[in-house]
Amino acid sequence: MKHLPKHLRPRWRYLAVELETWPDERIGRRSFQRELWYAGQNLLGDPGSADAELSVVRFGFADGRGEALVKARRGETEPARAALACIDEIDGAAVGLRVRGISGTIRAAEENYLGRDGQDSGERNVVFGNEERVAVLRDGVGDVRLDDAFVGATDLDYDLV
């Protein structure tokens, strides 16, 4: 079977969602997905939930706090937000949801709204151990390349050339 041309493929939006409940509660991805489907179907009806095509792409939960990425069709983000707002409990545990933001790619949603670090690094020449070396710098910390390995260092350990 051939792939659809790019201009005919469905476009997606990714909603970055924050979950919060009591610290002793356990919530799984399947339970969250099931509640999302039920909320979408109850609020939007069968045609509306089919149009939105809500699904959980990424999910993490521990100690009463969690994050999720929910995929929805482009143009259906408002119904998706409304369906998420209808979720007040998962597996009998009261839960609060907050949509942090909406993005067109998974990577951008994770970097901008879920606090995941992106590829924000740069190689620089530094002086380390009285020799000029190459270092990969990220947020005030660097990995200095030695002959066959890297050494972790901070701004105080090296000088920029």
Secondary structure, DSSP 8 states (H G I E B T S, - for coil): -----GGGS--EEEEEEEEE--TT----HHHHHHHHHHHHHHHHHHHHHHHH--EEEEEEEETTEEEEEEEEETT-HHHHHHHHHT--EETTEE-EEEEEEEESSHHHHHHHHS----S--EEEEEEETTEEEEEEEETTEEEEE-SSSEEEEETTT-EE-
